[in-house]
Amino acid sequence: MIVAALASMPERLPYLEEVVDAIRPQVDVLRVYLNNFDAIPSFLSEEEGRLSSAAAGDLGDSGKFYWFDEREDTSHTHYLTLDDDLGYPDDYVSSLVREFDARSGSAIIGVHGSTLSQPIEDFVTSREERFRFYQGLERARTVHLLGTATTLLSRDTLNLNLDDFKSLRNASDLHLAIAAQRQKVPMIAVARPDQWITEERPWQAEGYSIWKSVRNHSTPQTKLARTALDSWQLFEDPLVMV
């Protein structure tokens, strides 16, 4: 079963509806963790939307992993994590599933990724390579980090639960990467054409942005990235090893 999950907040409602419309036809199950919503939006069914007040409280971006442990009858073979403000193409899910299955589910697949320069001086700027979601990529690349706006994995790929995200709020990209490093699971940024995924919420738009917050206050993420592991490794792409 293919499950797609994301977390949102009330101010993102217009973008959220567009993501739901784009992704719902591509998956078996859609789930949205609704941080600080008073009611489930009309475009979501009662099963699709989960109010934070009726679940685990405001989880920030880690709410997209609320169903990863298969709670609420969401047993999955493929678990996609999304953001509420990106434009996903009609072949998004099928393309990631194809890449995931080609590696027999032994790697975390994604689009937006980067490799860290070491030692890590700053979580934001210490990057050797960046493969941004809106940019084309000719061949798949192994990375240290994948943006959880664009990832696909399963419980057979990685042992993971909500406790893995508790040490730092709104840092699901880093927490997922640390879990992958500890379990020696490759992270793969897949090949794709330019502008395959688009940014629907303009960078200069008002309102809260996790990445803007990290750019302005990167000290907590930097400390976690430095101290969680002895060193950051790049694990070989299973497809290359075949």
MARPA-124671 format. One line per field, with one value per atom (N, C-alpha, C): residue number from 0; residue in one letter; atom name; z, y, x. Coordinates in pm, whole numbers, plus 50000, padded with zeros to 5 digits. Atoms other than C-alpha are relative to their C-alpha. Layout:
N
num <- c(NUM/...) .
residu <- c(A/...) .
atome <- c(CA/...) .
up <- c(Z/...) .
north <- c(Y/...) .
east <- c(X/...) .
***
This chain:
242
num <- c(0/0/0/1/1/1/2/2/2/3/3/3/4/4/4/5/5/5/6/6/6/7/7/7/8/8/8/9/9/9/10/10/10/11/11/11/12/12/12/13/13/13/14/14/14/15/15/15/16/16/16/17/17/17/18/18/18/19/19/19/20/20/20/21/21/21/22/22/22/23/23/23/24/24/24/25/25/25/26/26/26/27/27/27/28/28/28/29/29/29/30/30/30/31/31/31/32/32/32/33/33/33/34/34/34/35/35/35/36/36/36/37/37/37/38/38/38/39/39/39/40/40/40/41/41/41/42/42/42/43/43/43/44/44/44/45/45/45/46/46/46/47/47/47/48/48/48/49/49/49/50/50/50/51/51/51/52/52/52/53/53/53/54/54/54/55/55/55/56/56/56/57/57/57/58/58/58/59/59/59/60/60/60/61/61/61/62/62/62/63/63/63/64/64/64/65/65/65/66/66/66/67/67/67/68/68/68/69/69/69/70/70/70/71/71/71/72/72/72/73/73/73/74/74/74/75/75/75/76/76/76/77/77/77/78/78/78/79/79/79/80/80/80/81/81/81/82/82/82/83/83/83/84/84/84/85/85/85/86/86/86/87/87/87/88/88/88/89/89/89/90/90/90/91/91/91/92/92/92/93/93/93/94/94/94/95/95/95/96/96/96/97/97/97/98/98/98/99/99/99/100/100/100/101/101/101/102/102/102/103/103/103/104/104/104/105/105/105/106/106/106/107/107/107/108/108/108/109/109/109/110/110/110/111/111/111/112/112/112/113/113/113/114/114/114/115/115/115/116/116/116/117/117/117/118/118/118/119/119/119/120/120/120/121/121/121/122/122/122/123/123/123/124/124/124/125/125/125/126/126/126/127/127/127/128/128/128/129/129/129/130/130/130/131/131/131/132/132/132/133/133/133/134/134/134/135/135/135/136/136/136/137/137/137/138/138/138/139/139/139/140/140/140/141/141/141/142/142/142/143/143/143/144/144/144/145/145/145/146/146/146/147/147/147/148/148/148/149/149/149/150/150/150/151/151/151/152/152/152/153/153/153/154/154/154/155/155/155/156/156/156/157/157/157/158/158/158/159/159/159/160/160/160/161/161/161/162/162/162/163/163/163/164/164/164/165/165/165/166/166/166/167/167/167/168/168/168/169/169/169/170/170/170/171/171/171/172/172/172/173/173/173/174/174/174/175/175/175/176/176/176/177/177/177/178/178/178/179/179/179/180/180/180/181/181/181/182/182/182/183/183/183/184/184/184/185/185/185/186/186/186/187/187/187/188/188/188/189/189/189/190/190/190/191/191/191/192/192/192/193/193/193/194/194/194/195/195/195/196/196/196/197/197/197/198/198/198/199/199/199/200/200/200/201/201/201/202/202/202/203/203/203/204/204/204/205/205/205/206/206/206/207/207/207/208/208/208/209/209/209/210/210/210/211/211/211/212/212/212/213/213/213/214/214/214/215/215/215/216/216/216/217/217/217/218/218/218/219/219/219/220/220/220/221/221/221/222/222/222/223/223/223/224/224/224/225/225/225/226/226/226/227/227/227/228/228/228/229/229/229/230/230/230/231/231/231/232/232/232/233/233/233/234/234/234/235/235/235/236/236/236/237/237/237/238/238/238/239/239/239/240/240/240/241/241/241) .
residu <- c(M/M/M/I/I/I/V/V/V/A/A/A/A/A/A/L/L/L/A/A/A/S/S/S/M/M/M/P/P/P/E/E/E/R/R/R/L/L/L/P/P/P/Y/Y/Y/L/L/L/E/E/E/E/E/E/V/V/V/V/V/V/D/D/D/A/A/A/I/I/I/R/R/R/P/P/P/Q/Q/Q/V/V/V/D/D/D/V/V/V/L/L/L/R/R/R/V/V/V/Y/Y/Y/L/L/L/N/N/N/N/N/N/F/F/F/D/D/D/A/A/A/I/I/I/P/P/P/S/S/S/F/F/F/L/L/L/S/S/S/E/E/E/E/E/E/E/E/E/G/G/G/R/R/R/L/L/L/S/S/S/S/S/S/A/A/A/A/A/A/A/A/A/G/G/G/D/D/D/L/L/L/G/G/G/D/D/D/S/S/S/G/G/G/K/K/K/F/F/F/Y/Y/Y/W/W/W/F/F/F/D/D/D/E/E/E/R/R/R/E/E/E/D/D/D/T/T/T/S/S/S/H/H/H/T/T/T/H/H/H/Y/Y/Y/L/L/L/T/T/T/L/L/L/D/D/D/D/D/D/D/D/D/L/L/L/G/G/G/Y/Y/Y/P/P/P/D/D/D/D/D/D/Y/Y/Y/V/V/V/S/S/S/S/S/S/L/L/L/V/V/V/R/R/R/E/E/E/F/F/F/D/D/D/A/A/A/R/R/R/S/S/S/G/G/G/S/S/S/A/A/A/I/I/I/I/I/I/G/G/G/V/V/V/H/H/H/G/G/G/S/S/S/T/T/T/L/L/L/S/S/S/Q/Q/Q/P/P/P/I/I/I/E/E/E/D/D/D/F/F/F/V/V/V/T/T/T/S/S/S/R/R/R/E/E/E/E/E/E/R/R/R/F/F/F/R/R/R/F/F/F/Y/Y/Y/Q/Q/Q/G/G/G/L/L/L/E/E/E/R/R/R/A/A/A/R/R/R/T/T/T/V/V/V/H/H/H/L/L/L/L/L/L/G/G/G/T/T/T/A/A/A/T/T/T/T/T/T/L/L/L/L/L/L/S/S/S/R/R/R/D/D/D/T/T/T/L/L/L/N/N/N/L/L/L/N/N/N/L/L/L/D/D/D/D/D/D/F/F/F/K/K/K/S/S/S/L/L/L/R/R/R/N/N/N/A/A/A/S/S/S/D/D/D/L/L/L/H/H/H/L/L/L/A/A/A/I/I/I/A/A/A/A/A/A/Q/Q/Q/R/R/R/Q/Q/Q/K/K/K/V/V/V/P/P/P/M/M/M/I/I/I/A/A/A/V/V/V/A/A/A/R/R/R/P/P/P/D/D/D/Q/Q/Q/W/W/W/I/I/I/T/T/T/E/E/E/E/E/E/R/R/R/P/P/P/W/W/W/Q/Q/Q/A/A/A/E/E/E/G/G/G/Y/Y/Y/S/S/S/I/I/I/W/W/W/K/K/K/S/S/S/V/V/V/R/R/R/N/N/N/H/H/H/S/S/S/T/T/T/P/P/P/Q/Q/Q/T/T/T/K/K/K/L/L/L/A/A/A/R/R/R/T/T/T/A/A/A/L/L/L/D/D/D/S/S/S/W/W/W/Q/Q/Q/L/L/L/F/F/F/E/E/E/D/D/D/P/P/P/L/L/L/V/V/V/M/M/M/V/V/V) .
atome <- c(N/CA/C/N/CA/C/N/CA/C/N/CA/C/N/CA/C/N/CA/C/N/CA/C/N/CA/C/N/CA/C/N/CA/C/N/CA/C/N/CA/C/N/CA/C/N/CA/C/N/CA/C/N/CA/C/N/CA/C/N/CA/C/N/CA/C/N/CA/C/N/CA/C/N/CA/C/N/CA/C/N/CA/C/N/CA/C/N/CA/C/N/CA/C/N/CA/C/N/CA/C/N/CA/C/N/CA/C/N/CA/C/N/CA/C/N/CA/C/N/CA/C/N/CA/C/N/CA/C/N/CA/C/N/CA/C/N/CA/C/N/CA/C/N/CA/C/N/CA/C/N/CA/C/N/CA/C/N/CA/C/N/CA/C/N/CA/C/N/CA/C/N/CA/C/N/CA/C/N/CA/C/N/CA/C/N/CA/C/N/CA/C/N/CA/C/N/CA/C/N/CA/C/N/CA/C/N/CA/C/N/CA/C/N/CA/C/N/CA/C/N/CA/C/N/CA/C/N/CA/C/N/CA/C/N/CA/C/N/CA/C/N/CA/C/N/CA/C/N/CA/C/N/CA/C/N/CA/C/N/CA/C/N/CA/C/N/CA/C/N/CA/C/N/CA/C/N/CA/C/N/CA/C/N/CA/C/N/CA/C/N/CA/C/N/CA/C/N/CA/C/N/CA/C/N/CA/C/N/CA/C/N/CA/C/N/CA/C/N/CA/C/N/CA/C/N/CA/C/N/CA/C/N/CA/C/N/CA/C/N/CA/C/N/CA/C/N/CA/C/N/CA/C/N/CA/C/N/CA/C/N/CA/C/N/CA/C/N/CA/C/N/CA/C/N/CA/C/N/CA/C/N/CA/C/N/CA/C/N/CA/C/N/CA/C/N/CA/C/N/CA/C/N/CA/C/N/CA/C/N/CA/C/N/CA/C/N/CA/C/N/CA/C/N/CA/C/N/CA/C/N/CA/C/N/CA/C/N/CA/C/N/CA/C/N/CA/C/N/CA/C/N/CA/C/N/CA/C/N/CA/C/N/CA/C/N/CA/C/N/CA/C/N/CA/C/N/CA/C/N/CA/C/N/CA/C/N/CA/C/N/CA/C/N/CA/C/N/CA/C/N/CA/C/N/CA/C/N/CA/C/N/CA/C/N/CA/C/N/CA/C/N/CA/C/N/CA/C/N/CA/C/N/CA/C/N/CA/C/N/CA/C/N/CA/C/N/CA/C/N/CA/C/N/CA/C/N/CA/C/N/CA/C/N/CA/C/N/CA/C/N/CA/C/N/CA/C/N/CA/C/N/CA/C/N/CA/C/N/CA/C/N/CA/C/N/CA/C/N/CA/C/N/CA/C/N/CA/C/N/CA/C/N/CA/C/N/CA/C/N/CA/C/N/CA/C/N/CA/C/N/CA/C/N/CA/C/N/CA/C/N/CA/C/N/CA/C/N/CA/C/N/CA/C/N/CA/C/N/CA/C/N/CA/C/N/CA/C/N/CA/C/N/CA/C/N/CA/C/N/CA/C/N/CA/C/N/CA/C/N/CA/C/N/CA/C/N/CA/C/N/CA/C/N/CA/C/N/CA/C/N/CA/C/N/CA/C/N/CA/C/N/CA/C/N/CA/C/N/CA/C/N/CA/C/N/CA/C/N/CA/C/N/CA/C/N/CA/C/N/CA/C/N/CA/C/N/CA/C/N/CA/C/N/CA/C/N/CA/C/N/CA/C/N/CA/C/N/CA/C/N/CA/C/N/CA/C/N/CA/C/N/CA/C/N/CA/C/N/CA/C/N/CA/C/N/CA/C/N/CA/C/N/CA/C/N/CA/C/N/CA/C/N/CA/C/N/CA/C/N/CA/C/N/CA/C/N/CA/C/N/CA/C/N/CA/C) .
up <- c(50000/50000/50000/50010/49905/50085/49910/50180/49979/50007/50138/50122/49876/50452/50000/49985/50523/50122/49887/50801/49950/50044/50770/50118/49901/50958/49932/50061/50904/49892/50098/50714/49865/50126/50446/49927/50051/50366/49847/50146/50002/49927/50062/49915/50029/49960/50105/49909/50085/49897/49863/50130/49576/50007/49983/49708/50013/49983/49816/49866/50130/49473/49906/50088/49302/50041/49950/49523/50021/49967/49618/49890/50104/49275/49980/50025/49286/50108/49886/49618/50047/49941/49807/50122/49875/50131/50011/49974/50201/50145/49862/50553/50019/49973/50669/50149/49859/51020/50012/49999/51098/50130/49882/51345/50027/49952/51537/49915/50068/51309/50100/49917/51475/49946/50064/51225/49876/50121/50938/49878/50118/50609/49917/50074/50384/49887/50112/50106/50045/49945/50338/50064/49930/50458/50146/49859/50826/50018/49993/50760/49959/50054/50567/50095/49913/50819/50145/49858/51175/50075/49920/51413/50105/49901/51630/50141/49866/51930/50037/49976/51889/49982/50023/51829/50098/49914/51964/50024/49982/51979/49880/50110/51760/49983/50026/51610/49900/50103/51354/49878/50124/51042/50021/49976/51209/50001/50009/51196/49878/50122/50849/50025/49966/51019/50104/49897/51256/49968/50040/51055/49959/50050/50979/50075/49924/51257/49975/50048/51077/50093/49918/51330/49911/50069/51225/49866/50119/50970/49876/50114/50750/49975/50036/50692/49857/50129/50399/49945/50069/50144/49954/50043/50038/50080/49917/50262/49947/50055/50098/50097/49921/50293/49908/50089/50135/50080/49940/50203/49947/50034/50185/49904/50085/49945/49873/50123/49651/49891/50112/49306/49953/50034/49247/49866/50132/48891/50005/50006/48781/50012/49993/48761/50120/49886/49093/50076/49918/49294/49921/50080/49015/49973/50027/48941/50123/49879/49302/50037/49971/49349/49909/50092/49041/50046/49952/49179/50130/49872/49523/49977/50026/49389/49926/50072/49159/50097/49897/49478/50108/49908/49649/50137/49875/49912/50099/49907/50059/50011/49990/50020/50014/49994/50102/49872/50129/49775/50018/49991/49729/49883/50108/49510/50050/49946/49719/50095/49916/49863/50000/49994/49961/50073/49925/50084/50089/49903/50387/49983/49990/50397/50146/49864/50700/50028/49887/50962/49973/50020/50979/50081/49933/51056/50026/49988/50998/49920/50066/50910/49866/50122/50644/49892/50102/50468/49974/50017/50516/49907/50101/50195/49883/50116/49927/49870/50118/49679/50044/49976/49667/49873/50112/49443/50032/49963/49472/49923/50054/49406/49865/50125/49120/49888/50099/48940/49942/50062/48692/50052/49957/48777/49901/50108/48505/50048/49948/48723/50151/49856/49070/50077/49917/49344/50145/49857/49697/50078/49921/49961/50148/49854/50334/50050/49957/50356/49885/50093/50179/50067/49947/50223/50012/49979/50373/49926/50093/50127/49882/50124/49869/50023/49972/50031/49992/50003/49995/50071/49924/50235/50051/49937/50428/50132/49874/50761/49977/50033/50587/49966/50033/50482/50125/49885/50817/50122/49872/51181/50054/49971/51277/50075/49936/51512/50044/49965/51644/50103/49900/51932/49936/50070/51676/49960/50043/51605/50117/49885/51960/50047/49941/52030/49947/50056/51804/49912/50072/51670/49856/50140/51296/49936/50057/51201/49944/50044/51036/49895/50099/50747/50070/49927/50990/50081/49921/51216/49912/50091/50922/49952/50047/50795/50108/49890/51136/50018/49988/51160/49886/50115/50811/50018/49976/50903/50104/49892/51221/49954/50048/51035/49864/50124/50729/49879/50111/50490/49901/50099/50165/49979/50044/50072/49856/50142/49699/49945/50076/49510/49856/50129/49188/49883/50123/48831/49967/50038/48704/49910/50085/48455/50081/49936/48540/50025/49963/48719/50004/49984/48769/50121/49885/49114/50002/49999/49149/50139/49872/49439/49986/50012/49483/50097/49903/49788/49978/50032/49684/50121/49892/49886/50081/49930/49972/50068/49939/50092/50151/49856/50442/50067/49927/50711/50037/49946/50890/49895/50088/50694/50081/49924/50853/49948/50055/50615/50026/49967/50666/50146/49858/51041/50023/49985/51009/49951/50054/50793/50098/49907/51055/50136/49868/51359/49986/50033/51257/50111/49894/51585/50052/49949/51718/49901/50101/51389/49982/50013/51364/50113/49885/51714/49986/50015/51644/49890/50112/51310/50037/49957/51476/50102/49884/51785/49989/50007/51674/49948/50065/51477/50012/50004/51479/49867/50133/51105/49910/50097/50810/49882/50105/50552/49879/50118/50196/49971/50024/50147/49855/50144/49800/49958/50059/49583/49972/50023/49587/49852/50142/49218/49927/50058/49134/50037/49950/49337/49933/50064/49137/49885) .
north <- c(49881/50000/50125/49875/50345/50106/49898/50604/50128/49868/50975/50079/49928/51190/50136/49867/51556/50067/49920/51809/50141/49865/52151/50086/49904/52461/50088/49928/52689/50101/49897/52963/49941/50062/52712/49938/50067/52612/50007/49996/52737/49909/50085/52556/49853/50137/52245/49936/50057/52196/49961/50031/52206/49873/50121/51941/49878/50112/51719/49960/50029/51747/49931/50058/51657/49860/50126/51365/49893/50099/51198/49896/50101/51029/49904/50078/50889/49896/50087/50701/49923/50077/50447/50071/49935/50647/50134/49867/51017/50037/49957/51148/50138/49864/51510/50027/49965/51601/50150/49862/51928/50070/49930/52128/50125/49881/52376/50039/49976/52348/49979/50017/52388/49894/50098/52162/49945/50060/51931/50076/49926/52130/49917/50067/52049/49911/50079/51910/49871/50124/51635/49919/50086/51338/49987/50021/51249/49905/50093/50966/50068/49939/51184/50102/49896/51468/49956/50034/51430/50128/49881/51724/49972/50021/51766/49993/50001/51831/49865/50133/51482/49891/50097/51318/50025/49985/51395/50145/49859/51774/50057/49932/52024/49936/50070/51816/50074/49934/52070/49911/50076/51912/49849/50145/51573/49933/50057/51529/49912/50082/51383/49856/50136/51078/49935/50050/51028/49859/50130/50728/49899/50089/50573/49867/50125/50316/49920/50074/50200/50014/49976/50342/50035/49966/50394/49927/50085/50110/50056/49951/50265/49911/50092/49954/50030/49950/50048/49921/50048/49914/50117/49878/50269/50116/49888/50577/50127/49874/50917/50114/49879/51236/50121/49885/51566/50129/49870/51937/50056/49947/52147/50118/49882/52412/49979/50030/52235/49952/50050/52153/49867/50135/51778/49958/50039/51638/49874/50116/51371/49867/50125/51110/49996/49991/51201/49868/50121/50897/49880/50116/50642/50004/49988/50777/49964/50034/50756/49854/50142/50414/49915/50076/50290/50000/49991/50414/49921/50071/50270/49849/50143/49929/49946/50043/49913/49968/50024/49918/49906/50096/49662/50061/49933/49919/50015/49997/49923/50137/49863/50299/50094/49894/50615/50082/49932/50782/50141/49864/51155/50085/49907/51459/50110/49889/51748/49944/50060/51644/50081/49933/51757/49914/50064/51638/50106/49909/51793/50008/49986/51934/49979/50034/51814/50050/49991/51923/50100/49915/52088/50128/49871/52455/50062/49946/52554/49911/50094/52332/50054/49942/52574/50012/49968/52663/49888/50107/52348/49891/50093/52180/49992/50018/52033/50008/50000/51973/50014/49986/52074/49961/50042/51908/50044/49939/52135/49937/50072/51996/50053/49940/52238/49992/50011/52169/49859/50129/51889/49931/50080/51608/49885/50097/51385/49857/50135/51087/50000/50011/50962/50022/49972/51076/49960/50029/50953/50128/49877/51222/49968/50012/51279/50037/49946/51463/49999/49984/51443/50086/49921/51699/49914/50085/51530/50049/49961/51723/49906/50078/51467/49860/50130/51132/49884/50126/50773/49894/50106/50490/49905/50091/50206/49952/50054/50029/49892/50095/49766/50071/49921/50043/50050/49929/50214/49978/50008/50158/50141/49859/50487/50017/49964/50633/50146/49858/50972/50043/49965/50958/50046/49962/50996/50148/49861/51351/50097/49918/51481/50093/49923/51623/50142/49865/51926/50019/49975/52074/50047/49959/52124/49973/50041/51936/49859/50138/51626/49957/50037/51638/49947/50038/51620/49873/50120/51362/49875/50115/51134/49962/50026/51169/49932/50061/51083/49854/50138/50772/49915/50073/50668/49974/50017/50722/49891/50097/50517/49857/50132/50230/49966/50021/50263/49978/50005/50320/50112/49896/50503/50095/49901/50821/50038/49982/50873/50113/49897/51190/49951/50066/51063/50098/49921/51185/50052/49941/51416/50121/49881/51697/50128/49870/52064/50038/49953/52210/49887/50114/51863/50024/49952/51983/50152/49855/52350/50054/49934/52594/50083/49932/52704/50117/49890/52923/50083/49920/53210/50018/49987/53242/50126/49872/53603/50012/49995/53515/50017/49982/53623/49870/50120/53364/49916/50082/53105/49904/50093/52906/49931/50074/52631/50031/49979/52681/50141/49865/53058/50008/50000/52998/49935/50068/52754/50088/49912/52997/50109/49891/53268/49954/50053/53046/49855/50135/52745/49932/50056/52689/49866/50130/52408/49885/50103/52216/49970/50020/52269/49913/50079/52132/49854/50137/51827/49927/50063/51758/49965/50024/51779/49888/50086/51573/49865/50124/51302/49883/50104/51112/50032/49976/51064/50062/49943/51137/49964/50023/51153/49921/50090/50875/50004/50021/50832/49850/50142/50483/49975/50022/50334/49971/50022/50333/49850/50144/49975/49966/50025/50008/49987/50006/50064/49869/50121/49758/49873/50118/49522/49953) .
east <- c(50084/50000/50088/49925/50129/49930/50052/50080/50078/49936/50151/49958/50029/50175/50070/49942/50235/49943/50047/50198/49974/50033/50042/49960/50048/49929/49896/50112/49627/50039/49966/49811/50040/49962/49913/49881/50119/49555/49987/50016/49545/50099/49899/49868/49972/50029/49766/49896/50105/49452/50055/49941/49657/50084/49918/49898/49910/50094/49610/49939/50060/49447/50099/49898/49775/50039/49947/49874/49894/50103/49546/49979/50023/49494/50118/49880/49848/50029/49968/49834/49877/50110/49626/49941/50043/49612/50070/49946/49659/49970/50018/49712/50065/49950/49754/49992/49994/49866/49976/50047/49687/50040/49950/49896/49916/50072/49676/49879/50127/49372/49887/50119/49034/49907/50086/48860/50070/49945/48944/49947/50046/48931/49902/50108/48635/50050/49950/48855/50069/49946/48985/49888/50095/48786/50041/49969/48768/50118/49887/49014/50130/49878/49259/50061/49949/49288/50006/49985/49416/50035/49976/49382/50107/49893/49691/49944/50059/49469/49940/50056/49324/50105/49892/49661/50114/49883/50009/50038/49970/49984/50074/49930/50169/50138/49873/50450/50088/49923/50568/50013/49985/50711/50010/49992/50759/49864/50133/50383/49980/50011/50431/50044/49959/50586/49908/50092/50291/49951/50056/50167/50107/49894/50506/50002/50002/50466/49873/50118/50149/49880/50119/49906/49881/50125/49545/49986/50018/49550/50071/49922/49820/50121/49893/50028/50044/49954/50248/50118/49882/50490/50086/49933/50578/49942/50044/50564/50067/49950/50600/49976/50017/50659/50005/50019/50554/50001/50025/50535/49870/50132/50222/50006/49991/50354/50082/49928/50519/49904/50079/50387/50055/49955/50411/49938/50051/50378/49913/50091/50131/50073/49924/50407/50094/49909/50568/50009/50000/50464/50051/49958/50509/50150/49856/50858/50082/49926/50974/49984/50022/50816/50089/49915/51002/50145/49862/51335/50018/49997/51257/50001/50012/51155/50123/49880/51460/50113/49899/51668/49948/50062/51442/49970/50035/51350/50113/49886/51700/50066/49949/51756/49883/50099/51564/50013/50001/51467/49945/50050/51418/50043/49968/51457/50093/49921/51591/50105/49896/51927/50128/49870/52275/50102/49892/52611/50064/49941/52777/50150/49855/53126/50038/49959/53319/50141/50094/53391/49888/50116/53051/50018/49987/53098/49863/50135/52735/49907/50090/52439/49948/50054/52316/50106/49900/52641/50101/49900/52854/49947/50050/52740/50098/49914/52964/49919/50086/52683/49855/50143/52318/49926/50084/52061/49858/50127/51759/49884/50115/51412/49955/50046/51341/50103/49894/51668/50007/49982/51726/50126/49885/51968/50013/49983/52113/50010/49986/52195/49977/50024/52110/50130/49882/52346/49973/50011/52409/50024/49993/52365/49999/50010/52389/49860/50127/52057/49900/50111/51723/49893/50110/51449/49876/50116/51145/49876/50107/50929/49995/49988/51040/50053/49939/51119/49902/50074/51003/50084/49935/51088/49893/50096/50925/50059/49949/50954/50104/49895/51165/50131/49881/51404/50070/49944/51451/49912/50070/51356/49986/50022/51196/49869/50125/50936/50006/50008/50825/50104/49899/51073/50131/49877/51352/50002/50010/51230/49987/50033/51193/50112/49890/51538/50007/49997/51487/49878/50124/51166/50026/49994/51111/50137/49871/51426/49989/50022/51281/50102/49899/51531/50125/49878/51823/49979/50027/51661/49993/50007/51582/50140/49864/51939/50084/49926/52083/49959/50047/51866/50056/49945/51980/50149/49857/52345/50025/49979/52316/49968/50039/52150/50063/49925/52378/49908/50096/52089/50034/49969/52178/49883/50098/51997/50034/49976/51955/49913/50071/51862/49989/50023/51706/50016/49995/51753/49860/50128/51478/50024/49987/51413/49991/50008/51437/49855/50134/51133/49897/50092/50982/49910/50075/50876/50015/49997/50787/49968/50025/50769/49873/50128/50408/49988/50001/50464/50126/49882/50695/50092/49902/51015/49978/50018/50933/49864/50133/50581/50010/50004/50492/49956/50039/50437/50120/49892/50642/50057/49930/50899/50109/49899/51107/50139/49866/51397/50051/49958/51402/50042/49967/51404/50136/49871/51694/50113/49895/51891/50036/49976/51852/50049/49965/51903/50044/49954/52111/50078/49916/52295/49950/50045/52071/50022/49979/52084/50149/49856/52459/50053/49955/52513/49957/50048/52298/50074/49928/52466/50143/49862/52809/50011/49986/52737/49930/50078/52493/50081/49921/52757/50148/49855/53133/50040/49975/53136/49883/50106/52898/50055/49954/52929/49906/50082/52807/49995/50017/52666/49964/50011/52678/49856/50131/52369/49983/50019/52230/49985/50019/52145/50133/49865/52511/50068/49935/52608/49949/50058/52384/50087) .
***
